[in-house]
């Protein structure tokens, strides 16, 4: 058996968004994996 959680992990996207005032928040330990950005 395989675990779908681990099998699909490479295909997941982690998103970042700018705050309404235009600044980008710090994502702490997730900073290294947050690659995609939400466009408004």
Beta strands, then each sheet from edge to edge (+ up, - down):
strand 1: 15-16
strand 2: 36-37
sheet 1: 1+ 2+
end
